Amino acid sequence: MTALILPGHPDFVPTLESAPFFWREMQRDKCTTISYVVDFESGILRPMSSDDLEEYIYGGELEEVIQQQEEEEEWNDFFECLKAEMALCRNSVN
C-alpha cells in the first residue's frame, strides 16, 4: 500500500532530499544533464534541464526558496523556545 507523505511527516524531508526512483530513465530519455531543484510553491523536488537550472538560479527562485527555508527555521526556533518557556512556567507553578 502506498501512502502520501505530506509536510510534517517524519519521512517528508528525507524523501525530498533523495532523487526519485525514475531518475535514471529520465536521464537516459533526455540525454542531457538533469538537476533536481526544490519547487518554491510545493517544496517538492522537480527535474530541470541545465538551461532551466540557470534560469532558476539567476532568475531569483533559488533565493526565494532559501529565504522561505530560513523563515521556516526561524519560526521553528521561536516555537521551540516558546514550548521550553511554557514547560518552565508549568514546572515552577507545580
Contacts in CASP RR format, 6 or more apart in sequence:
PFRMAT RR
TARGET T0000
AUTHOR 0000-0000-0000
METHOD contacts of the structure
MODEL  1
MTALILPGHPDFVPTLESAPFFWREMQRDKCTTISYVVDFESGILRPMSS
DDLEEYIYGGELEEVIQQQEEEEEWNDFFECLKAEMALCRNSVN
5 11 0 8 1.000
5 12 0 8 1.000
5 15 0 8 1.000
6 12 0 8 1.000
7 43 0 8 1.000
16 38 0 8 1.000
16 43 0 8 1.000
16 44 0 8 1.000
16 45 0 8 1.000
19 36 0 8 1.000
19 45 0 8 1.000
20 36 0 8 1.000
20 45 0 8 1.000
23 34 0 8 1.000
23 36 0 8 1.000
23 47 0 8 1.000
26 34 0 8 1.000
26 47 0 8 1.000
27 34 0 8 1.000
30 49 0 8 1.000
32 49 0 8 1.000
32 50 0 8 1.000
33 49 0 8 1.000
33 50 0 8 1.000
34 47 0 8 1.000
34 48 0 8 1.000
34 49 0 8 1.000
35 47 0 8 1.000
35 48 0 8 1.000
35 49 0 8 1.000
35 50 0 8 1.000
35 53 0 8 1.000
36 45 0 8 1.000
36 46 0 8 1.000
36 47 0 8 1.000
36 48 0 8 1.000
37 45 0 8 1.000
37 46 0 8 1.000
37 48 0 8 1.000
37 53 0 8 1.000
37 56 0 8 1.000
37 61 0 8 1.000
37 62 0 8 1.000
37 65 0 8 1.000
38 44 0 8 1.000
38 45 0 8 1.000
38 65 0 8 1.000
39 45 0 8 1.000
39 46 0 8 1.000
40 61 0 8 1.000
40 64 0 8 1.000
40 65 0 8 1.000
40 68 0 8 1.000
43 65 0 8 1.000
48 56 0 8 1.000
56 62 0 8 1.000
END
